[in-house]
Amino acid sequence: MPMSKAEIESMIQAKIPDAQIELKDLAGDDDHWQAHVVSASFKGKSRVQQHQMVYDALGGRMGGVLHALALTTGVPPDA
């Protein structure tokens, strides 16, 4: 069962409350997403650590319920 944009955003914001999230459905099937997540909580963390935080927020749904996620992360300029 695919995940909707609202579900993905909700799960990420539950763990990373200040997250600014841009999502794009790449295939129109709610199963292949592109996400850009920006958060001050990423400051001082490596890209791998930032991605791990997002994957953790998705609660193990990567590769199962959520088939594919092309993820980029960043820190806001004022953080």
ChimeraX attribute file (.defattr): number of C-alpha atoms within 10 A of each C-alpha:
attribute: neighborCount
match mode: 1-to-1
recipient: residues
	/A:1	9
	/A:2	13
	/A:3	16
	/A:4	15
	/A:5	15
	/A:6	9
	/A:7	12
	/A:8	17
	/A:9	19
	/A:10	15
	/A:11	17
	/A:12	22
	/A:13	17
	/A:14	12
	/A:15	15
	/A:16	19
	/A:17	12
	/A:18	14
	/A:19	23
	/A:20	18
	/A:21	15
	/A:22	13
	/A:23	17
	/A:24	15
	/A:25	15
	/A:26	14
	/A:27	10
	/A:28	9
	/A:29	11
	/A:30	18
	/A:31	20
	/A:32	17
	/A:33	22
	/A:34	15
	/A:35	17
	/A:36	15
	/A:37	23
	/A:38	21
	/A:39	19
	/A:40	16
	/A:41	17
	/A:42	21
	/A:43	14
	/A:44	10
	/A:45	13
	/A:46	10
	/A:47	14
	/A:48	9
	/A:49	12
	/A:50	22
	/A:51	18
	/A:52	12
	/A:53	17
	/A:54	20
	/A:55	17
	/A:56	15
	/A:57	19
	/A:58	20
	/A:59	11
	/A:60	11
	/A:61	13
	/A:62	13
	/A:63	10
	/A:64	11
	/A:65	13
	/A:66	19
	/A:67	15
	/A:68	15
	/A:69	18
	/A:70	12
	/A:71	14
	/A:72	15
	/A:73	19
	/A:74	19
	/A:75	18
	/A:76	15
	/A:77	8
	/A:78	5
	/A:79	9
